[in-house]
Amino acid sequence: MTLYNLTGFQRDLLQAIAAIEDQPYGLALKDYLDERYADPINHSRLYQNLDTLIDQQLVTRDPIDDRTNAYTLTDAGQRQLTHYAETLHAVSPAISGPRS
């Protein structure tokens, strides 16, 4: 599995999990993404994509309590996110154009 096989939303979920300092639980991830997307994130979309990332062994789900789960990146998920960040960094001069 490579990061490029994921949807943009799934890549954003990996980033959100990494960015949330406390326990990245479902509603915290939704709030994080709602701040970045023009339209509110549907709960079904959020949890279906989290399940996909779990199935692909990029994310784990651990219970916080009876109703809430925390999501964390696996080593494979962290490697994929790091690779994506390094790729973006490598092409950033081409994206930003000539500097004045």
C-alpha positions as protocol buffer text, in pm:
chain_id: "A"
residue {
  index: 1
  type: MET
  ca { x: 0 y: 0 z: 0 }
}
residue {
  index: 2
  type: THR
  ca { x: 134 y: 340 z: -94 }
}
residue {
  index: 3
  type: LEU
  ca { x: 6 y: 679 z: 4 }
}
residue {
  index: 4
  type: TYR
  ca { x: -81 y: 746 z: -359 }
}
residue {
  index: 5
  type: ASN
  ca { x: -335 y: 461 z: -353 }
}
residue {
  index: 6
  type: LEU
  ca { x: -529 y: 650 z: -87 }
}
residue {
  index: 7
  type: THR
  ca { x: -790 y: 914 z: -154 }
}
residue {
  index: 8
  type: GLY
  ca { x: -710 y: 1274 z: -70 }
}
residue {
  index: 9
  type: PHE
  ca { x: -952 y: 1252 z: 220 }
}
residue {
  index: 10
  type: GLN
  ca { x: -772 y: 946 z: 357 }
}
residue {
  index: 11
  type: ARG
  ca { x: -437 y: 1129 z: 332 }
}
residue {
  index: 12
  type: ASP
  ca { x: -595 y: 1422 z: 515 }
}
residue {
  index: 13
  type: LEU
  ca { x: -714 y: 1182 z: 786 }
}
residue {
  index: 14
  type: LEU
  ca { x: -359 y: 1053 z: 834 }
}
residue {
  index: 15
  type: GLN
  ca { x: -241 y: 1412 z: 866 }
}
residue {
  index: 16
  type: ALA
  ca { x: -519 y: 1495 z: 1112 }
}
residue {
  index: 17
  type: ILE
  ca { x: -434 y: 1196 z: 1330 }
}
residue {
  index: 18
  type: ALA
  ca { x: -70 y: 1306 z: 1338 }
}
residue {
  index: 19
  type: ALA
  ca { x: -159 y: 1671 z: 1404 }
}
residue {
  index: 20
  type: ILE
  ca { x: -393 y: 1627 z: 1700 }
}
residue {
  index: 21
  type: GLU
  ca { x: -177 y: 1639 z: 2011 }
}
residue {
  index: 22
  type: ASP
  ca { x: -419 y: 1481 z: 2257 }
}
residue {
  index: 23
  type: GLN
  ca { x: -606 y: 1159 z: 2180 }
}
residue {
  index: 24
  type: PRO
  ca { x: -726 y: 1181 z: 1819 }
}
residue {
  index: 25
  type: TYR
  ca { x: -1080 y: 1051 z: 1859 }
}
residue {
  index: 26
  type: GLY
  ca { x: -1352 y: 1068 z: 1595 }
}
residue {
  index: 27
  type: LEU
  ca { x: -1510 y: 1403 z: 1682 }
}
residue {
  index: 28
  type: ALA
  ca { x: -1169 y: 1569 z: 1725 }
}
residue {
  index: 29
  type: LEU
  ca { x: -1073 y: 1445 z: 1378 }
}
residue {
  index: 30
  type: LYS
  ca { x: -1403 y: 1571 z: 1239 }
}
residue {
  index: 31
  type: ASP
  ca { x: -1350 y: 1914 z: 1397 }
}
residue {
  index: 32
  type: TYR
  ca { x: -995 y: 1931 z: 1261 }
}
residue {
  index: 33
  type: LEU
  ca { x: -1109 y: 1847 z: 910 }
}
residue {
  index: 34
  type: ASP
  ca { x: -1420 y: 2068 z: 927 }
}
residue {
  index: 35
  type: GLU
  ca { x: -1185 y: 2366 z: 976 }
}
residue {
  index: 36
  type: ARG
  ca { x: -1006 y: 2278 z: 651 }
}
residue {
  index: 37
  type: TYR
  ca { x: -1290 y: 2166 z: 423 }
}
residue {
  index: 38
  type: ALA
  ca { x: -1551 y: 2397 z: 271 }
}
residue {
  index: 39
  type: ASP
  ca { x: -1838 y: 2160 z: 356 }
}
residue {
  index: 40
  type: PRO
  ca { x: -1892 y: 1983 z: 689 }
}
residue {
  index: 41
  type: ILE
  ca { x: -1759 y: 1628 z: 709 }
}
residue {
  index: 42
  type: ASN
  ca { x: -2030 y: 1363 z: 722 }
}
residue {
  index: 43
  type: HIS
  ca { x: -1990 y: 1116 z: 1012 }
}
residue {
  index: 44
  type: SER
  ca { x: -2042 y: 821 z: 778 }
}
residue {
  index: 45
  type: ARG
  ca { x: -1765 y: 941 z: 545 }
}
residue {
  index: 46
  type: LEU
  ca { x: -1530 y: 992 z: 839 }
}
residue {
  index: 47
  type: TYR
  ca { x: -1579 y: 651 z: 997 }
}
residue {
  index: 48
  type: GLN
  ca { x: -1589 y: 456 z: 669 }
}
residue {
  index: 49
  type: ASN
  ca { x: -1253 y: 606 z: 574 }
}
residue {
  index: 50
  type: LEU
  ca { x: -1108 y: 542 z: 919 }
}
residue {
  index: 51
  type: ASP
  ca { x: -1216 y: 178 z: 882 }
}
residue {
  index: 52
  type: THR
  ca { x: -1041 y: 161 z: 545 }
}
residue {
  index: 53
  type: LEU
  ca { x: -719 y: 298 z: 696 }
}
residue {
  index: 54
  type: ILE
  ca { x: -745 y: 41 z: 975 }
}
residue {
  index: 55
  type: ASP
  ca { x: -800 y: -240 z: 721 }
}
residue {
  index: 56
  type: GLN
  ca { x: -489 y: -120 z: 535 }
}
residue {
  index: 57
  type: GLN
  ca { x: -295 y: -129 z: 864 }
}
residue {
  index: 58
  type: LEU
  ca { x: -208 y: 240 z: 850 }
}
residue {
  index: 59
  type: VAL
  ca { x: -414 y: 329 z: 1160 }
}
residue {
  index: 60
  type: THR
  ca { x: -511 y: 151 z: 1481 }
}
residue {
  index: 61
  type: ARG
  ca { x: -827 y: 202 z: 1685 }
}
residue {
  index: 62
  type: ASP
  ca { x: -814 y: 176 z: 2065 }
}
residue {
  index: 63
  type: PRO
  ca { x: -1109 y: 229 z: 2300 }
}
residue {
  index: 64
  type: ILE
  ca { x: -1099 y: 533 z: 2530 }
}
residue {
  index: 65
  type: ASP
  ca { x: -1434 y: 445 z: 2688 }
}
residue {
  index: 66
  type: ASP
  ca { x: -1754 y: 260 z: 2594 }
}
residue {
  index: 67
  type: ARG
  ca { x: -1843 y: 506 z: 2317 }
}
residue {
  index: 68
  type: THR
  ca { x: -1516 y: 665 z: 2208 }
}
residue {
  index: 69
  type: ASN
  ca { x: -1211 y: 534 z: 2023 }
}
residue {
  index: 70
  type: ALA
  ca { x: -869 y: 690 z: 1975 }
}
residue {
  index: 71
  type: TYR
  ca { x: -700 y: 654 z: 1636 }
}
residue {
  index: 72
  type: THR
  ca { x: -322 y: 639 z: 1601 }
}
residue {
  index: 73
  type: LEU
  ca { x: -87 y: 594 z: 1311 }
}
residue {
  index: 74
  type: THR
  ca { x: 89 y: 260 z: 1281 }
}
residue {
  index: 75
  type: ASP
  ca { x: 456 y: 256 z: 1186 }
}
residue {
  index: 76
  type: ALA
  ca { x: 345 y: 196 z: 826 }
}
residue {
  index: 77
  type: GLY
  ca { x: 105 y: 492 z: 845 }
}
residue {
  index: 78
  type: GLN
  ca { x: 377 y: 716 z: 986 }
}
residue {
  index: 79
  type: ARG
  ca { x: 618 y: 607 z: 710 }
}
residue {
  index: 80
  type: GLN
  ca { x: 359 y: 682 z: 442 }
}
residue {
  index: 81
  type: LEU
  ca { x: 285 y: 1026 z: 586 }
}
residue {
  index: 82
  type: THR
  ca { x: 658 y: 1105 z: 622 }
}
residue {
  index: 83
  type: HIS
  ca { x: 720 y: 998 z: 262 }
}
residue {
  index: 84
  type: TYR
  ca { x: 438 y: 1223 z: 143 }
}
residue {
  index: 85
  type: ALA
  ca { x: 576 y: 1519 z: 341 }
}
residue {
  index: 86
  type: GLU
  ca { x: 925 y: 1462 z: 200 }
}
residue {
  index: 87
  type: THR
  ca { x: 786 y: 1445 z: -153 }
}
residue {
  index: 88
  type: LEU
  ca { x: 597 y: 1772 z: -107 }
}
residue {
  index: 89
  type: HIS
  ca { x: 908 y: 1935 z: 40 }
}
residue {
  index: 90
  type: ALA
  ca { x: 1118 y: 1817 z: -256 }
}
residue {
  index: 91
  type: VAL
  ca { x: 881 y: 1970 z: -511 }
}
residue {
  index: 92
  type: SER
  ca { x: 800 y: 2285 z: -316 }
}
residue {
  index: 93
  type: PRO
  ca { x: 1050 y: 2507 z: -507 }
}
residue {
  index: 94
  type: ALA
  ca { x: 880 y: 2406 z: -833 }
}
residue {
  index: 95
  type: ILE
  ca { x: 539 y: 2482 z: -686 }
}
residue {
  index: 96
  type: SER
  ca { x: 630 y: 2819 z: -539 }
}
residue {
  index: 97
  type: GLY
  ca { x: 810 y: 2938 z: -853 }
}
residue {
  index: 98
  type: PRO
  ca { x: 1109 y: 3170 z: -867 }
}
residue {
  index: 99
  type: ARG
  ca { x: 1193 y: 3358 z: -553 }
}
residue {
  index: 100
  type: SER
  ca { x: 1247 y: 3731 z: -554 }
}
